[in-house]
Amino acid sequence: MAEEMKLAQLLPLCLDRVHRLVRKTVRQEIHRKVGVPELRIIDFIALRMINRHPGLTIKELSTRLGVAQSTTSGMVDRYERLKMVKKAVNTDDRRSYRLYLAEASEAVMKEVMKMVTDDLFATLITLLSASEKEALELGLHGLLRAADEQLVHFAEDSHSCN
């Protein structure tokens, strides 16, 4: 029981630390690639949302970010000045705009995310001993299996709600 409690505390701590490391590394690489040092994590999150959901309105982006629409509008104006985002008039409501990543930004976002995470995880793995790598691989396979088993329950629950 003490071992399970230790793992139950260690897993979220480890995931949080790796998540922070990925965010800091991605931010640093975005600055290096894009050359825009004033980009903050919120900017990266906003750009990633626009990348994942092309055509978002400023209001939709504001809601997803959880910030005021005026703040989001200022952020988008800055991205537009930096040529990172394109605004197109919303055909459904001509008073608003649809947001799209500029081609260069889209390529950088995809390239940087994949490259940074691949490199970061490869580096972290090289810092482990052979026995740590083996134990990690075994543990991760078990964790994925357990997560997949739990996800099946969600899929079954969603069908019963219809």
Backbone torsions as a table, in degrees:
resi	resn	phi	psi	omega
1	MET	NA	-39.9	178.9
2	ALA	-64.4	-35.9	178.9
3	GLU	-66.4	-41.3	178.2
4	GLU	-64.1	-41.3	178.8
5	MET	-64.1	-40.0	178.7
6	LYS	-62.1	-45.5	177.7
7	LEU	-65.1	-40.3	-179.7
8	ALA	-63.1	-28.6	177.0
9	GLN	-87.2	-34.0	-176.3
10	LEU	-72.7	-39.6	-176.9
11	LEU	-59.5	-53.5	179.8
12	PRO	-64.1	-34.3	177.6
13	LEU	-62.9	-45.6	179.6
14	CYS	-64.8	-45.6	179.8
15	LEU	-61.6	-41.8	179.0
16	ASP	-63.1	-44.9	-178.3
17	ARG	-65.0	-43.2	178.7
18	VAL	-65.8	-39.7	177.9
19	HIS	-60.2	-45.3	178.0
20	ARG	-62.0	-41.7	179.6
21	LEU	-63.1	-43.3	178.5
22	VAL	-62.6	-46.3	-179.7
23	ARG	-59.9	-46.0	-179.2
24	LYS	-65.4	-40.3	-179.6
25	THR	-67.1	-43.7	179.0
26	VAL	-62.8	-44.4	179.8
27	ARG	-59.1	-45.3	179.7
28	GLN	-62.2	-41.7	-178.8
29	GLU	-70.3	-37.4	175.8
30	ILE	-60.7	-44.7	178.4
31	HIS	-59.0	-44.7	-177.6
32	ARG	-65.3	-44.6	-175.9
33	LYS	-76.0	-46.1	-174.7
34	VAL	-85.5	-26.6	179.8
35	GLY	74.9	29.0	-179.5
36	VAL	-120.7	85.0	-175.6
37	PRO	-65.6	-18.3	-177.9
38	GLU	-83.2	2.2	174.9
39	LEU	-68.3	132.5	178.0
40	ARG	-107.5	173.1	179.3
41	ILE	-57.5	-40.8	180.0
42	ILE	-61.0	-34.9	177.9
43	ASP	-67.0	-44.5	179.1
44	PHE	-61.6	-42.2	179.2
45	ILE	-62.6	-43.6	179.6
46	ALA	-62.8	-45.5	179.8
47	LEU	-64.0	-37.9	178.2
48	ARG	-66.0	-38.2	177.4
49	MET	-64.6	-42.4	178.6
50	ILE	-64.4	-38.2	178.3
51	ASN	-64.6	-42.5	-178.1
52	ARG	-77.5	-26.1	-177.3
53	HIS	-130.7	68.9	-179.1
54	PRO	-56.9	137.9	178.8
55	GLY	94.5	6.8	175.1
56	LEU	-58.7	147.9	171.4
57	THR	-89.5	166.0	177.1
58	ILE	-60.6	-40.0	179.0
59	LYS	-62.3	-43.9	179.1
60	GLU	-64.5	-41.9	178.4
61	LEU	-63.7	-42.3	178.6
62	SER	-58.5	-44.6	179.3
63	THR	-63.4	-44.5	-179.5
64	ARG	-65.0	-36.0	-179.6
65	LEU	-80.2	-23.4	-177.6
66	GLY	75.3	32.1	177.8
67	VAL	-125.5	164.2	-178.5
68	ALA	-62.1	148.1	-179.3
69	GLN	-61.9	-34.8	179.0
70	SER	-65.6	-37.6	177.2
71	THR	-64.8	-45.5	-179.9
72	THR	-63.4	-39.9	179.3
73	SER	-60.8	-43.5	177.2
74	GLY	-63.8	-39.3	178.0
75	MET	-62.6	-45.8	-178.4
76	VAL	-64.6	-40.0	176.9
77	ASP	-58.9	-41.2	178.7
78	ARG	-65.2	-43.8	178.8
79	TYR	-61.8	-37.5	179.4
80	GLU	-66.6	-42.7	177.2
81	ARG	-61.3	-35.7	179.6
82	LEU	-81.0	1.1	-179.4
83	LYS	60.9	35.4	178.5
84	MET	-99.2	-23.8	-176.6
85	VAL	-132.6	146.6	173.2
86	LYS	-113.7	138.7	175.6
87	LYS	-107.0	135.1	175.4
88	ALA	-123.9	140.8	179.4
89	VAL	-59.8	133.1	179.3
90	ASN	-72.4	117.7	-178.4
91	THR	-69.0	-22.6	178.5
92	ASP	-80.7	-27.9	-177.9
93	ASP	-150.1	97.3	-171.7
94	ARG	-64.9	-5.5	177.4
95	ARG	-83.8	-10.2	-177.8
96	SER	-124.4	172.1	-177.3
97	TYR	-121.0	152.9	170.1
98	ARG	-100.1	141.4	-175.3
99	LEU	-107.3	136.8	178.5
100	TYR	-138.6	145.0	174.4
101	LEU	-71.4	141.6	171.7
102	ALA	-66.2	152.3	-175.6
103	GLU	-53.7	-43.9	-178.6
104	ALA	-63.7	-40.3	179.8
105	SER	-66.3	-40.7	-179.7
106	GLU	-61.7	-44.9	179.3
107	ALA	-63.4	-43.7	-179.4
108	VAL	-64.3	-44.2	-179.0
109	MET	-58.8	-48.1	-178.9
110	LYS	-66.2	-46.9	-177.6
111	GLU	-64.4	-47.8	-176.6
112	VAL	-64.8	-46.1	-178.8
113	MET	-58.4	-49.2	-177.5
114	LYS	-66.2	-48.3	-176.8
115	MET	-63.0	-46.7	-176.2
116	VAL	-64.5	-48.0	-178.2
117	THR	-67.3	-41.0	177.6
118	ASP	-60.5	-48.6	-179.8
119	ASP	-63.9	-42.8	-177.8
120	LEU	-63.5	-48.1	-179.2
121	PHE	-66.6	-37.5	177.0
122	ALA	-62.2	-42.1	178.6
123	THR	-63.9	-46.4	179.7
124	LEU	-59.9	-41.1	-178.8
125	ILE	-66.2	-36.7	179.5
126	THR	-66.3	-21.0	-180.0
127	LEU	-82.3	-6.0	179.2
128	LEU	-90.3	150.9	173.6
129	SER	-74.3	167.5	179.9
130	ALA	-59.9	-41.6	-179.2
131	SER	-69.7	-34.6	176.9
132	GLU	-66.9	-40.4	177.5
133	LYS	-61.6	-45.2	-179.3
134	GLU	-63.1	-45.7	179.7
135	ALA	-65.3	-40.0	179.2
136	LEU	-63.9	-45.6	179.6
137	GLU	-59.9	-46.0	178.9
138	LEU	-62.2	-46.3	179.7
139	GLY	-63.7	-41.0	-179.8
140	LEU	-67.5	-39.5	176.3
141	HIS	-60.5	-43.5	177.9
142	GLY	-63.6	-42.2	179.9
143	LEU	-64.8	-42.0	177.6
144	LEU	-62.6	-42.6	178.5
145	ARG	-60.3	-47.6	-179.7
146	ALA	-63.0	-41.5	179.0
147	ALA	-64.9	-42.1	178.1
148	ASP	-61.5	-40.2	177.9
149	GLU	-62.1	-40.0	179.0
150	GLN	-70.9	-36.2	179.4
151	LEU	-64.4	-31.1	177.1
152	VAL	-59.6	-38.8	178.8
153	HIS	-62.1	-38.2	178.5
154	PHE	-66.0	-40.7	178.9
155	ALA	-63.2	-41.5	178.8
156	GLU	-65.8	-40.1	179.9
157	ASP	-64.4	-38.0	-177.0
158	SER	-67.7	-30.0	178.6
159	HIS	-72.6	-33.0	-178.4
160	SER	-75.9	-15.0	-179.5
161	CYS	-80.3	-17.5	-175.6
162	ASN	-73.6	NA	NA
